[in-house]
Amino acid sequence: MRAITDRLYRWMPGLGELSHYPGECFRADLSAGLSVAAVALPVSIAYAQLAGFNPVVGLYSTILPMIIYALFGSSRQLVVGPDAATCAMIAATLSPLALAGSDEYLSLAVTLTLLAGVFCILAGKFRLGFFADFLSRPILMGLLNGVGINIIISQLGKITGLSLQGTGIISQLESLAQQISSTHWPTLLLAFASLALFLLTKVFFSKAPAPLVVMLAAVVASGLFNLAQYGIPVVGEISSALPSLHIPALPPPDSVGSLVGGAAALALISFCSAMLTCRSFAAKNGYDIDANREFVALGACDVASALSQGFAISGADSRTAVNDSAGGKTRLVSVVAALSILLVLFLFTKQMAYIPTAALGAILIGSALGLMNFREILDLRRYSMAEFRIALATLVGVVVIGVMPGIVLAVMLALVRFLSRVARPTDQELGQIPGHDGFYELAHYPEAKAIPGLLIYRFESPLTFFNADFFRQRILHLVGISRQPVKWVVIDTVSITDIDVTGMFAMRRLSEELTARNVKLALAGRTAELKEWLQVRGMRVEDTRLSLYPSRHIALAAYRDSCQSGVIHRA
């Protein structure tokens, strides 16, 4: 029995914490859970419409995933649920395949969500948590700003009362320009009032749940003044029934490729976004996050969401921030929030039917403004123009060609930059400063002098098939342009953290070419690792025609000894 319990606790760390729940935390967790629910409720409804679903689907995608994460996650504070970036990606993936809001659209969304969950669970099992570092900060900055712009433009139809044509940003803007004279002014006025209330609440009552304030105000106004009679669209009837567990049907063959690719990207983006949030709050509160456990937890949440007819979720930074600021202590916060939303689903769906869609559009626009921070992107120019260009390319790509292609473009640019740095890494010639022990870069220390007849070279990268030929040609070039004849070349291998077969053969060829020029090649540092590498592959040090020395100082002493004795010293 104890073994079964231990295994359950290992699989579900939250179960162990909740089973030994400290009673003194209940009041704080109850208050924080209600605060989180107050924000999650209107945001979930709004994000469901953003992704092309009936509002109740947003609630289905919130309730069960929050409880599942409380059991499986490694963060005590992270709140999961519908997220701007994931909803934009869902819409971008499914819009070409089915009509938003249709039964086919929902069925494809459930399949997409289930696939994303399976990918996350497999990634966690194969310990791919390091993917949290795959999307660099500049890419995420560009992505969030681009998604924010996308959301704002996608809501222009709702706040103007127009039916915009097209799925892309450019086509929607063209449609808006063509119909602008037909703007429904009562709808636009309500949207502006809702957005103003959202922003004023954020500024003057920062602890109040701005989305809930706007939603309640809009419902009251809609009920008192019967806004529907003025042609202002409202959400309409919302089912108060719990979702029935649903096994996704197999998608049409021609949509499998789009769903698999979209699910993989969705899994990666939702995971990276969640990790960014939970790591930030874990660092603030002094505990650690298990990235592989987070992959499994998010996967379990997506599977639960799919089975309850919901869509893919991620970590929600705004709701997690509410949890933290409200003083939430444990995972029970998510459970309280989920049960509170479930209670609303049972008791208050009739009132939610009066929510004007323009108010939901205003809530989404206000949330999108919170995602955007152009100053942060501009500040990148001070640190790295290359990183700035990647962030800018991501932003422009997401806005112009869409969320999914924009992300692919950004990742490709980042990979190209990474490969270019590996293929052409920085290198240094080393020398000594008179009166000082040690070795110094000639490029950075003007007082450092090269040792006559000796070229000490540092290659700041693993030596692989990407850069082996560059490495060989670079050393031959330095030997050729040296002001004094080079007798020895000593390579500082401490900075070469790995060598593949191509790199070793390049080293061997370099040794032969230098020997033909009467120049000896020696390696300094990592000698034990190099010998072990050769031994595993059935090679002898003698076969490489290389001389190995434990350190640069020993190699320098051997060089000076050979100069005095007039013979070649071998290790």
VEXDREN-2710 file (C-alpha; in Angstrom, 1 decimal):
% VEXDREN-2710
k/r/px/py/pz
1/MET/0.0/0.0/0.0
2/ARG/2.8/2.4/0.9
3/ALA/4.5/1.6/-2.5
4/ILE/1.3/2.5/-4.3
5/THR/0.9/5.7/-2.3
6/ASP/4.5/6.7/-3.0
7/ARG/4.0/6.1/-6.7
8/LEU/0.9/8.2/-6.8
9/TYR/2.7/11.0/-5.0
10/ARG/5.5/10.8/-7.5
11/TRP/3.1/11.0/-10.4
12/MET/0.9/13.6/-8.8
13/PRO/3.0/15.8/-6.4
14/GLY/0.0/17.9/-5.7
15/LEU/-1.9/15.0/-4.3
16/GLY/0.7/14.6/-1.6
17/GLU/0.6/18.3/-0.7
18/LEU/-3.2/18.4/-0.6
19/SER/-3.5/15.2/1.5
20/HIS/-1.3/16.9/4.1
21/TYR/-2.9/20.3/3.7
22/PRO/-2.0/22.9/6.4
23/GLY/-5.3/24.2/7.8
24/GLU/-3.9/27.6/8.6
25/CYS/-3.6/28.4/4.8
26/PHE/-7.2/27.8/4.0
27/ARG/-8.5/31.4/4.5
28/ALA/-5.7/32.8/2.3
29/ASP/-6.2/30.1/-0.3
30/LEU/-10.0/30.6/-0.3
31/SER/-9.7/34.4/-0.8
32/ALA/-7.0/33.9/-3.6
33/GLY/-9.1/31.3/-5.3
34/LEU/-12.2/33.5/-5.5
35/SER/-10.0/36.3/-6.8
36/VAL/-8.5/34.1/-9.5
37/ALA/-12.0/32.9/-10.5
38/ALA/-13.2/36.5/-10.8
39/VAL/-10.5/37.1/-13.4
40/ALA/-10.6/33.7/-15.1
41/LEU/-14.4/33.7/-15.7
42/PRO/-14.7/36.6/-18.1
43/VAL/-11.3/36.0/-19.6
44/SER/-12.2/32.4/-20.4
45/ILE/-15.4/33.5/-22.1
46/ALA/-13.6/36.1/-24.1
47/TYR/-10.8/33.8/-25.2
48/ALA/-13.3/31.2/-26.2
49/GLN/-14.8/33.7/-28.7
50/LEU/-11.3/34.7/-29.8
51/ALA/-10.5/31.0/-30.7
52/GLY/-13.9/30.6/-32.5
53/PHE/-15.9/28.8/-29.9
54/ASN/-19.2/29.1/-27.9
55/PRO/-18.4/31.0/-24.7
56/VAL/-19.2/27.9/-22.5
57/VAL/-16.3/26.1/-24.2
58/GLY/-14.0/28.6/-22.5
59/LEU/-15.4/27.5/-19.1
60/TYR/-15.0/23.8/-20.0
61/SER/-11.4/24.5/-20.9
62/THR/-10.8/26.1/-17.4
63/ILE/-12.5/24.0/-14.8
64/LEU/-11.0/20.5/-15.2
65/PRO/-7.6/21.6/-16.4
66/MET/-7.1/23.8/-13.3
67/ILE/-7.9/20.8/-11.0
68/ILE/-5.6/18.5/-13.0
69/TYR/-2.7/20.9/-12.9
70/ALA/-3.1/21.3/-9.1
71/LEU/-2.5/17.5/-8.9
72/PHE/0.2/17.1/-11.6
73/GLY/2.2/20.4/-11.7
74/SER/5.4/21.3/-9.9
75/SER/4.4/24.9/-9.3
76/ARG/2.4/25.8/-6.2
77/GLN/1.1/29.0/-7.8
78/LEU/0.7/28.6/-11.6
79/VAL/-2.9/29.0/-12.8
80/VAL/-3.7/27.4/-16.1
81/GLY/-6.5/28.2/-18.6
82/PRO/-7.2/29.7/-21.9
83/ASP/-4.3/32.0/-23.0
84/ALA/-4.0/34.7/-25.7
85/ALA/-1.2/33.1/-27.6
86/THR/-2.6/29.5/-27.6
87/CYS/-6.1/30.7/-28.6
88/ALA/-4.6/32.7/-31.5
89/MET/-2.7/29.7/-32.6
90/ILE/-5.8/27.5/-32.4
91/ALA/-7.7/29.9/-34.5
92/ALA/-4.9/30.1/-37.0
93/THR/-4.6/26.3/-37.3
94/LEU/-8.3/25.5/-37.5
95/SER/-9.7/28.5/-39.5
96/PRO/-8.5/27.1/-42.9
97/LEU/-10.0/23.7/-42.1
98/ALA/-13.5/24.4/-40.8
99/LEU/-16.0/27.2/-40.1
100/ALA/-15.5/28.7/-36.7
101/GLY/-18.2/27.7/-34.3
102/SER/-19.3/24.7/-36.3
103/ASP/-19.5/21.1/-34.9
104/GLU/-16.6/20.2/-37.3
105/TYR/-14.5/23.1/-35.9
106/LEU/-15.1/21.9/-32.3
107/SER/-14.3/18.3/-33.2
108/LEU/-11.0/19.4/-34.9
109/ALA/-10.2/21.5/-31.9
110/VAL/-10.7/18.6/-29.5
111/THR/-8.4/16.4/-31.7
112/LEU/-5.8/19.2/-31.9
113/THR/-5.9/19.6/-28.1
114/LEU/-5.6/15.9/-27.5
115/LEU/-2.6/15.7/-29.9
116/ALA/-0.9/18.7/-28.1
117/GLY/-1.4/16.9/-24.8
118/VAL/0.1/13.7/-26.0
119/PHE/3.1/15.6/-27.4
120/CYS/3.6/17.3/-24.1
121/ILE/3.4/14.0/-22.1
122/LEU/5.8/12.3/-24.5
123/ALA/8.2/15.3/-24.2
124/GLY/8.1/15.1/-20.5
125/LYS/8.7/11.3/-20.5
126/PHE/11.7/11.8/-22.8
127/ARG/13.0/14.6/-20.5
128/LEU/12.8/17.3/-23.1
129/GLY/12.1/20.0/-20.6
130/PHE/15.2/21.9/-21.9
131/PHE/12.9/23.0/-24.7
132/ALA/11.8/25.7/-22.3
133/ASP/15.0/27.5/-23.4
134/PHE/14.4/26.8/-27.1
135/LEU/12.4/29.9/-27.7
136/SER/14.7/32.7/-26.7
137/ARG/13.5/35.8/-24.9
138/PRO/13.6/38.0/-28.0
139/ILE/11.4/35.4/-29.9
140/LEU/8.8/35.4/-27.0
141/MET/8.9/39.2/-26.9
142/GLY/8.2/39.4/-30.6
143/LEU/5.6/36.7/-30.4
144/LEU/3.6/38.3/-27.6
145/ASN/3.6/41.7/-29.2
146/GLY/2.6/40.2/-32.5
147/VAL/-0.2/38.2/-30.9
148/GLY/-1.3/41.4/-29.1
149/ILE/-1.6/43.2/-32.4
150/ASN/-3.4/40.2/-34.0
151/ILE/-5.9/40.1/-31.1
152/ILE/-6.7/43.8/-31.4
153/ILE/-7.3/43.7/-35.1
154/SER/-9.3/40.5/-34.8
155/GLN/-11.7/42.3/-32.4
156/LEU/-12.3/45.3/-34.6
157/GLY/-15.3/43.7/-36.2
158/LYS/-16.9/43.0/-32.8
159/ILE/-16.4/46.5/-31.4
160/THR/-17.6/48.2/-34.6
161/GLY/-20.6/45.9/-35.2
162/LEU/-19.2/44.9/-38.6
163/SER/-18.8/41.5/-40.2
164/LEU/-15.2/41.5/-41.4
165/GLN/-14.2/39.2/-44.2
166/GLY/-11.0/37.2/-44.5
167/THR/-8.9/35.3/-42.0
168/GLY/-5.6/37.2/-42.3
169/ILE/-4.8/40.6/-40.7
170/ILE/-4.4/42.4/-44.1
171/SER/-7.7/41.0/-45.5
172/GLN/-9.5/42.0/-42.3
173/LEU/-8.1/45.5/-42.4
174/GLU/-9.1/45.8/-46.1
175/SER/-12.6/44.7/-45.2
176/LEU/-12.8/47.2/-42.3
177/ALA/-11.7/50.0/-44.6
178/GLN/-14.4/49.1/-47.1
179/GLN/-17.2/48.9/-44.5
180/ILE/-16.1/51.7/-42.2
181/SER/-19.0/53.9/-43.2
182/SER/-21.4/51.2/-41.9
183/THR/-20.0/51.2/-38.4
184/HIS/-22.7/50.5/-35.8
185/TRP/-22.2/53.5/-33.5
186/PRO/-24.0/52.2/-30.4
187/THR/-21.8/49.1/-30.4
188/LEU/-18.7/51.1/-30.9
189/LEU/-19.7/53.5/-28.0
190/LEU/-20.3/50.5/-25.7
191/ALA/-16.9/49.0/-26.7
192/PHE/-15.1/52.3/-26.0
193/ALA/-16.9/52.7/-22.6
194/SER/-16.0/49.1/-21.7
195/LEU/-12.3/49.5/-22.7
196/ALA/-12.1/52.8/-20.8
197/LEU/-13.6/51.1/-17.7
198/PHE/-11.1/48.2/-18.1
199/LEU/-8.1/50.6/-18.3
200/LEU/-9.3/52.9/-15.5
201/THR/-9.8/49.9/-13.2
202/LYS/-6.2/48.7/-14.0
203/VAL/-4.8/52.1/-13.2
204/PHE/-6.8/53.2/-10.2
205/PHE/-7.9/49.9/-8.7
206/SER/-5.0/47.6/-9.6
207/LYS/-6.1/44.8/-7.2
208/ALA/-9.7/44.7/-8.6
209/PRO/-10.4/42.1/-11.4
210/ALA/-10.8/44.5/-14.4
211/PRO/-12.3/41.8/-16.7
212/LEU/-15.0/41.0/-14.1
213/VAL/-15.7/44.6/-13.4
214/VAL/-16.3/45.2/-17.2
215/MET/-18.4/42.1/-17.6
216/LEU/-20.6/42.9/-14.6
217/ALA/-21.1/46.5/-15.7
218/ALA/-21.9/45.4/-19.3
219/VAL/-24.4/42.7/-18.1
220/VAL/-26.1/45.3/-15.8
221/ALA/-26.3/47.8/-18.6
222/SER/-27.5/45.2/-21.1
223/GLY/-30.3/44.1/-18.7
224/LEU/-31.4/47.6/-17.6
225/PHE/-31.4/49.2/-21.0
226/ASN/-32.1/46.2/-23.2
227/LEU/-29.2/46.9/-25.4
228/ALA/-30.2/44.2/-27.9
229/GLN/-33.0/46.5/-29.0
230/TYR/-30.4/48.9/-30.3
231/GLY/-28.8/46.2/-32.4
232/ILE/-26.0/45.6/-30.0
233/PRO/-25.1/41.8/-30.2
234/VAL/-25.1/39.8/-27.0
235/VAL/-23.6/36.4/-26.3
236/GLY/-27.0/34.7/-26.1
237/GLU/-28.0/31.5/-24.4
238/ILE/-25.2/29.6/-22.6
239/SER/-25.6/26.0/-21.6
240/SER/-25.5/25.3/-17.9
241/ALA/-24.8/21.6/-18.4
242/LEU/-21.6/19.9/-17.7
243/PRO/-19.7/18.7/-20.8
244/SER/-20.0/15.0/-21.5
245/LEU/-16.8/13.2/-21.8
246/HIS/-16.0/13.1/-25.5
247/ILE/-13.6/10.8/-27.4
248/PRO/-12.3/12.7/-30.4
249/ALA/-13.1/11.3/-33.8
250/LEU/-10.4/10.7/-36.3
251/PRO/-9.9/13.9/-38.4
252/PRO/-10.2/13.9/-42.2
253/PRO/-7.0/12.6/-43.9
254/ASP/-6.4/15.9/-45.7
255/SER/-6.3/17.8/-42.3
256/VAL/-4.0/15.4/-40.4
257/GLY/-0.8/17.2/-41.4
258/SER/-2.1/20.6/-40.4
259/LEU/-3.3/19.2/-37.0
260/VAL/-0.1/17.4/-36.2
261/GLY/2.1/20.4/-37.1
262/GLY/-0.2/22.7/-35.3
263/ALA/-0.3/20.5/-32.2
264/ALA/3.5/20.3/-32.0
265/ALA/3.8/24.1/-32.3
266/LEU/1.0/24.5/-29.8
267/ALA/2.7/22.1/-27.3
268/LEU/6.0/24.0/-27.6
269/ILE/4.6/27.5/-27.3
270/SER/2.2/26.7/-24.5
271/PHE/5.0/25.0/-22.6
272/CYS/7.5/27.8/-23.0
273/SER/4.9/30.4/-22.1
274/ALA/3.9/28.4/-18.9
275/MET/7.5/27.9/-17.9
276/LEU/8.3/31.6/-18.3
277/THR/5.4/32.4/-15.9
278/CYS/5.9/29.6/-13.3
279/ARG/9.7/30.1/-13.2
280/SER/9.3/33.8/-12.5
281/PHE/6.9/33.2/-9.6
282/ALA/8.9/30.2/-8.3
283/ALA/12.1/32.4/-8.2
284/LYS/10.2/35.2/-6.4
285/ASN/8.9/32.7/-3.7
286/GLY/12.0/30.6/-3.3
287/TYR/11.2/27.2/-4.8
288/ASP/12.2/25.2/-7.9
289/ILE/10.3/24.0/-11.0
290/ASP/10.7/20.6/-12.6
291/ALA/10.5/21.4/-16.4
292/ASN/9.9/17.8/-17.3
293/ARG/7.1/17.5/-14.8
294/GLU/5.6/20.7/-16.2
295/PHE/5.5/19.1/-19.7
296/VAL/3.6/16.1/-18.3
297/ALA/1.3/18.4/-16.3
298/LEU/0.4/20.6/-19.2
299/GLY/-0.1/17.5/-21.3
300/ALA/-2.5/16.0/-18.7
301/CYS/-4.4/19.3/-18.6
302/ASP/-4.8/19.3/-22.4
303/VAL/-6.0/15.7/-22.4
304/ALA/-8.5/16.6/-19.7
305/SER/-9.6/19.7/-21.7
306/ALA/-10.0/17.6/-24.9
307/LEU/-12.1/14.9/-23.1
308/SER/-14.4/17.6/-21.7
309/GLN/-14.9/19.2/-25.1
310/GLY/-12.5/22.1/-24.4
311/PHE/-9.4/23.5/-26.2
312/ALA/-5.7/23.7/-25.4
313/ILE/-4.6/25.7/-22.4
314/SER/-1.3/27.2/-21.1
315/GLY/-0.1/28.9/-18.0
316/ALA/-1.9/32.2/-17.4
317/ASP/0.4/35.0/-16.3
318/SER/-2.4/37.4/-15.3
319/ARG/-4.3/34.9/-13.2
320/THR/-1.0/33.6/-11.6
321/ALA/-0.2/37.2/-10.7
322/VAL/-3.6/37.6/-9.1
323/ASN/-3.0/34.4/-7.1
324/ASP/0.4/35.7/-5.9
325/SER/-0.8/39.2/-5.0
326/ALA/-3.9/37.8/-3.2
327/GLY/-1.6/35.8/-1.0
328/GLY/-2.4/32.3/-2.2
329/LYS/-0.3/29.7/-0.3
330/THR/-0.9/26.3/-1.9
331/ARG/-2.4/24.5/-4.9
332/LEU/-5.8/24.6/-3.3
333/VAL/-6.2/28.0/-4.9
334/SER/-6.7/26.4/-8.3
335/VAL/-9.2/24.0/-6.9
336/VAL/-11.2/26.7/-5.3
337/ALA/-11.2/28.8/-8.5
338/ALA/-12.3/25.8/-10.6
339/LEU/-15.2/25.0/-8.2
340/SER/-16.2/28.6/-8.1
341/ILE/-16.4/28.8/-11.9
342/LEU/-18.3/25.5/-11.9
343/LEU/-20.8/27.0/-9.5
344/VAL/-21.3/30.0/-11.8
345/LEU/-21.8/27.6/-14.7
346/PHE/-24.7/26.0/-12.8
347/LEU/-26.3/29.2/-11.4
348/PHE/-25.6/32.2/-13.5
349/THR/-25.6/31.3/-17.2
350/LYS/-28.9/33.0/-17.7
351/GLN/-27.3/36.3/-16.7
352/MET/-24.2/35.7/-18.8
353/ALA/-26.4/35.5/-21.9
354/TYR/-26.8/39.3/-21.7
355/ILE/-23.0/40.0/-22.1
356/PRO/-22.5/42.2/-25.1
357/THR/-19.9/40.8/-27.5
358/ALA/-18.5/44.3/-27.8
359/ALA/-17.7/44.2/-24.1
360/LEU/-15.9/40.9/-24.6
361/GLY/-14.0/42.4/-27.5
362/ALA/-13.0/45.3/-25.2
363/ILE/-11.8/42.9/-22.6
364/LEU/-9.6/41.1/-25.2
365/ILE/-8.2/44.4/-26.5
366/GLY/-7.4/45.4/-22.9
367/SER/-5.7/42.1/-22.2
368/ALA/-3.8/42.4/-25.6
369/LEU/-2.5/45.8/-24.6
370/GLY/-1.1/44.1/-21.5
371/LEU/0.8/41.7/-23.7
372/MET/2.5/44.4/-25.7
373/ASN/5.7/46.1/-24.7
374/PHE/7.4/47.7/-27.7
375/ARG/9.9/49.5/-25.4
376/GLU/11.3/46.1/-24.3
377/ILE/11.9/45.2/-28.0
378/LEU/13.6/48.6/-28.7
379/ASP/15.8/48.2/-25.6
380/LEU/17.3/45.1/-27.2
381/ARG/19.2/47.3/-29.6
382/ARG/21.5/48.3/-26.7
383/TYR/22.4/44.7/-26.1
384/SER/22.4/42.9/-29.4
385/MET/21.2/44.1/-32.8
386/ALA/20.9/40.5/-34.0
387/GLU/18.5/39.7/-31.1
388/PHE/16.6/42.9/-31.9
389/ARG/16.2/41.8/-35.5
390/ILE/14.9/38.4/-34.5
391/ALA/12.3/39.9/-32.1
392/LEU/11.3/42.4/-34.8
393/ALA/11.1/39.7/-37.5
394/THR/8.9/37.5/-35.2
395/LEU/6.6/40.4/-34.5
396/VAL/6.3/41.3/-38.2
397/GLY/6.0/37.7/-39.2
398/VAL/3.2/37.0/-36.7
399/VAL/1.3/40.1/-37.8
400/VAL/1.7/39.8/-41.6
401/ILE/1.8/36.1/-42.4
402/GLY/0.1/34.7/-39.3
403/VAL/0.8/33.2/-35.9
404/MET/2.0/29.8/-37.0
405/PRO/4.1/30.8/-40.0
406/GLY/5.5/33.7/-38.0
407/ILE/6.7/31.4/-35.2
408/VAL/8.2/29.0/-37.7
409/LEU/10.0/32.0/-39.3
410/ALA/11.3/33.2/-35.9
411/VAL/12.6/29.7/-35.0
412/MET/14.3/29.3/-38.3
413/LEU/16.0/32.7/-37.9
414/ALA/17.1/31.8/-34.4
415/LEU/18.5/28.4/-35.7
416/VAL/20.3/30.1/-38.6
417/ARG/21.9/32.5/-36.1
418/PHE/22.8/29.7/-33.8
419/LEU/24.3/27.6/-36.6
420/SER/26.2/30.5/-37.9
421/ARG/27.8/31.1/-34.5
422/VAL/28.7/27.5/-34.2
423/ALA/30.0/27.3/-37.7
424/ARG/32.1/30.6/-37.3
425/PRO/32.7/30.9/-33.6
426/THR/35.0/33.4/-32.0
427/ASP/38.7/32.5/-31.6
428/GLN/41.7/34.0/-29.9
429/GLU/45.4/34.1/-30.1
430/LEU/47.1/34.0/-26.7
431/GLY/50.3/35.6/-25.4
432/GLN/51.9/36.7/-22.2
433/ILE/52.3/40.0/-20.4
434/PRO/55.9/40.6/-19.2
435/GLY/56.1/40.1/-15.4
436/HIS/52.7/38.3/-15.3
437/ASP/51.9/34.7/-15.1
438/GLY/49.1/33.3/-17.3
439/PHE/48.0/33.8/-20.8
440/TYR/46.1/36.8/-22.3
441/GLU/44.1/37.4/-25.5
442/LEU/46.3/39.5/-27.9
443/ALA/43.2/41.2/-29.3
444/HIS/42.0/42.4/-25.8
445/TYR/45.3/43.1/-24.0
446/PRO/47.6/45.5/-26.1
447/GLU/50.4/44.9/-23.6
448/ALA/50.3/41.1/-24.2
449/LYS/53.0/39.8/-26.6
450/ALA/53.0/36.6/-28.7
451/ILE/55.7/34.1/-27.7
452/PRO/58.3/34.0/-30.6
453/GLY/57.8/30.9/-32.7
454/LEU/54.7/29.7/-30.7
455/LEU/51.1/30.2/-31.7
456/ILE/48.7/29.5/-28.8
457/TYR/45.2/29.3/-30.2
458/ARG/41.8/29.1/-28.5
459/PHE/38.7/28.0/-30.4
460/GLU/35.6/28.9/-28.5
461/SER/33.2/26.2/-29.7
462/PRO/32.8/22.4/-29.9
463/LEU/34.7/21.1/-32.9
464/THR/32.2/19.4/-35.2
465/PHE/31.3/18.9/-38.8
466/PHE/29.8/22.4/-38.8
467/ASN/33.1/24.2/-38.3
468/ALA/35.9/21.6/-38.6
469/ASP/37.1/22.9/-42.0
470/PHE/36.9/26.5/-40.8
471/PHE/39.0/25.6/-37.8
472/ARG/41.7/24.0/-39.9
473/GLN/41.9/26.8/-42.5
474/ARG/41.9/29.4/-39.7
475/ILE/45.0/28.0/-38.1
476/LEU/46.8/27.6/-41.4
477/HIS/46.0/31.2/-42.2
478/LEU/47.3/32.4/-38.8
479/VAL/50.5/30.4/-39.3
480/GLY/50.9/31.9/-42.8
481/ILE/50.5/35.5/-41.7
482/SER/52.6/35.3/-38.6
483/ARG/55.4/37.9/-38.5
484/GLN/57.8/35.3/-37.2
485/PRO/58.2/31.8/-38.4
486/VAL/56.0/29.5/-36.3
487/LYS/57.6/26.4/-34.9
488/TRP/54.8/25.1/-32.7
489/VAL/51.0/25.5/-32.7
490/VAL/49.4/24.8/-29.3
491/ILE/45.6/24.5/-29.3
492/ASP/43.9/25.3/-26.0
493/THR/41.4/22.4/-25.9
494/VAL/39.8/23.5/-22.6
495/SER/37.3/25.7/-24.6
496/ILE/36.6/22.8/-27.1
497/THR/33.9/21.0/-25.1
498/ASP/33.3/18.3/-27.7
499/ILE/34.9/16.8/-30.7
500/ASP/33.1/14.6/-33.3
501/VAL/34.7/12.3/-35.8
502/THR/34.8/15.0/-38.5
503/GLY/36.6/17.3/-36.0
504/MET/39.2/14.7/-35.1
505/PHE/40.0/14.0/-38.8
506/ALA/40.3/17.7/-39.4
507/MET/42.7/17.8/-36.5
508/ARG/44.7/14.9/-38.0
509/ARG/44.8/16.6/-41.4
510/LEU/45.9/19.8/-39.8
511/SER/48.7/18.0/-38.1
512/GLU/49.9/16.5/-41.4
513/GLU/49.8/19.9/-43.2
514/LEU/51.7/21.6/-40.4
515/THR/54.3/18.9/-40.3
516/ALA/54.8/19.5/-44.0
517/ARG/55.6/23.1/-43.0
518/ASN/58.0/21.9/-40.3
519/VAL/55.5/23.0/-37.6
520/LYS/54.5/20.9/-34.7
521/LEU/50.8/20.6/-33.5
522/ALA/50.1/20.2/-29.8
523/LEU/46.9/20.1/-27.7
524/ALA/46.8/21.5/-24.2
525/GLY/44.1/20.6/-21.7
526/ARG/41.4/17.8/-21.5
527/THR/44.1/15.2/-22.3
528/ALA/42.4/12.5/-20.2
529/GLU/39.1/13.1/-22.0
530/LEU/40.8/13.1/-25.4
531/LYS/42.6/9.8/-24.7
532/GLU/39.4/8.2/-23.5
533/TRP/37.6/9.5/-26.6
534/LEU/40.2/7.9/-28.8
535/GLN/40.3/4.6/-26.8
536/VAL/36.5/4.2/-27.1
537/ARG/36.8/4.5/-30.9
538/GLY/39.8/2.1/-31.1
539/MET/42.3/4.7/-31.9
540/ARG/45.8/5.4/-30.4
541/VAL/47.3/8.8/-29.6
542/GLU/50.2/7.8/-31.8
543/ASP/47.8/7.4/-34.8
544/THR/46.7/11.0/-34.6
545/ARG/50.2/12.4/-34.8
546/LEU/49.2/14.8/-32.0
547/SER/51.2/15.8/-28.9
548/LEU/49.0/16.1/-25.8
549/TYR/49.9/18.2/-22.7
550/PRO/47.8/18.6/-19.5
551/SER/47.9/22.4/-19.6
552/ARG/49.2/25.4/-21.6
553/HIS/52.0/26.0/-19.1
554/ILE/53.3/22.5/-19.5
555/ALA/53.1/22.8/-23.3
556/LEU/55.0/26.2/-23.1
557/ALA/57.7/24.5/-20.9
558/ALA/58.0/21.7/-23.5
559/TYR/58.3/24.2/-26.3
560/ARG/61.0/26.2/-24.5
561/ASP/62.8/22.9/-23.7
562/SER/62.7/21.9/-27.3
563/CYS/64.1/25.3/-28.4
564/GLN/67.0/24.9/-26.0
565/SER/67.8/21.3/-26.9
566/GLY/67.1/21.8/-30.6
567/VAL/65.0/18.6/-30.8
568/ILE/61.2/18.0/-31.0
569/HIS/59.9/17.2/-27.6
570/ARG/57.0/14.6/-27.5
571/ALA/54.6/14.1/-24.6
END
